Amino acid sequence: MERLCFLGFLLLAARLPLGAAKRFHDVLSNERTSGYMREHNQLSGWSSDENDWNEKLYPVWKRGDPRWKNSSRGGHVQMALTSDSPALVGSNITFVVSLVFPRCQKEDANGNIVYEKNCRNDTGPAPDPYVYNWTAWTEDGDWENGTNPSHHNVFPDGKPFPHHPGWRKWNFVYVFHTLGQYFQKLGRCSASVSINTANVTVGPQLMEVTVFGRHRRTYVPIAKVKDVYVVTDQIPVFVTMSQKNDRNSSDETFLRDLPIMFDVFIHDPSHFLNESAIYYKWNFGDNTGLFVSNSHTLNHTYVLNGTFSLNLTVQAAVPGPCPSPSPRPPTPTPPLLLAGDNPLELGEIPDEDCQINRYGYFKAIITIVEGILEVNIIQMTNVQMPVPQPDDSLMDFVVTCQGTLPTEVCTIISDPTCQMAQNTVCDAVEADVGDMCLLTVRRAFTGSGTYCVNLTLRDDVSLALTSTLVSVPGRGSPLRMANGALVSVSCLAIFVTVIALLVYKKHKEYKPIENNTGIKGKGLNVFLNHAKVRFFPGSQEKDPLLKNQPGIL
């Protein structure tokens, strides 16, 4: 019995030796990936996290270790990880990781970490311009000549650094870890890696990245980050909907009798579907039938108010695994054929270039309402003021529209190019304008010249716009001078007419003709006669005595 216990102890000691070397999964992740997952999600160019980790060259710190805060001389360095997830299975997905240095720090052209000039942090300007002067370190020992590359110019698994041009300026080691596998890369303040998802299990997966910074002849942990990415067997589809005169396209409420433009965006950053034939199948939910198109854009007009269910199916043929051949009953071999010459055996060999259909789906609930469909300016008129204004000119715009009645009218007066706005005015539209949309909008213009006028009618759900160019004459222009002269002449004529009527009324009573042959009062009668002829040319009577005859007012 004691002998059996001793053998068991030896076996346990053999499996768990004292001070056993750490493995990648011990350093990079808290969770152990099963061998099945690792085998069925094999990534090209990646290695198993069962490999040993060089803890002497790359020390391991547990989460919460206070050394993380002081791992960088200039302060705590953070790291950001992004990806172009989601990815259609079979396509590539790219991860980008970037170091975020403390304030006033950056990486220079030589890969050194330096303090920015004229930048003051909480501790004031630094006396030394360098946070890490790795250029000086490479001049020391075998960093420069590489006499012993196996000593410290290696990754955590012992593989040597690639000696590409400028590799000595790359002072960070990035270790990517996912699906029980890792990928090592030498880089500067950022690095990226792409993986093909053909062998990746559909669903959410976790990517973890740890970065180590060079510190003399060792590498110390700088930062650690992780992020979730998604691999899907459905085409990622997004649809944008837009419509002329729609006030807010994000609320999925649109106007009746105006076309809605649907634009389909397929998330395919690795261009996996570039060579695929893509078909778009639309059902707009208004009993108009099924529309099939090979274009990613389509216009559709709803002619009824209400709520409609929009359904889109995107279909694409992509490279994929071939189906397993179906079992066939054995066929007797003809006596003249050898066993290896059976023609049915060729049909059982799977084609390596098979294609399968992938689908993407989009659904939305659309509300259709009435709104302002169109607006037009049918007349523009200069407003003549009784007293000419020194600076401002008034103009009336007669506006008509189709659809519902607006609740607000706005104008933007700008330069002739319609780029620089000078004045914006909005007015509420009275509710009792009637059923017909016919409005008169009066606006003032400061100074002469050419103006661009943008006129907008709006209500709760719609907004219609029209524009026109307006030429406003100046104070000394012939048109304005002629208008002023006409106004002055009109006022003078009215004044003279009133005076003449008052004087005529005073002296209109009939008086008997006397035998006085004097000329007293003759000048006044002549003046009245001339005034009547000038201001009442329709009367051909020359004798003022006829005015009192019956039938003449």
Buried (B, 14 or more C-beta within 10 A) or exposed (E): EEEEEEEEEEEEEEEEEEEEEBBBBBBBBEEEBEEEEBEEBBBEEBBBBBBBBBEEBBBBBEEEEEEBEEBBBBBBBEBEBEBBBBBBBBBBBBBBBBBEBBEBBEBEEBBBBBBBEEEEBEEEEBEEEBBBBBBEBBEEBBBEEBEEEEEBBBBBBEEEBEEEEEEBBBBBBBBBBBBBBBBBBBBEBBBBBBBBBBBBEEEEBBBBBBBBBBBEBEBBBBBBBBBEBBBBEBBBBEBEBEBBBBBEBEEEBBBBBBBBBBEBEBBBBBEBBEEBEBBBBBBBBBEBEEEEEEEBEBEBBBEEEEEBEBBBBBBBBBBBEBEEEEEEEEEEEEEEEEEEEBEEEEEEEEEEEEBBEBEBEBEBEBBBBBBBBBBEBEEEEBEEEEEBEEEEBBBBBBBBBEBBBBBBBBBBBBEEEBEEEEBEEEEEBEEEEEEEBEBEBEBBBEEBEEBBBBBBBBBEBBBBBBEEEBEBBEBEEEEBBEBEEEBEEEEEEEEEBEEBEEBBEEEEEEEEEEEEEEEEEEEEEEEBEEBBEEEEEEEEEEEBEEEEEEEEE
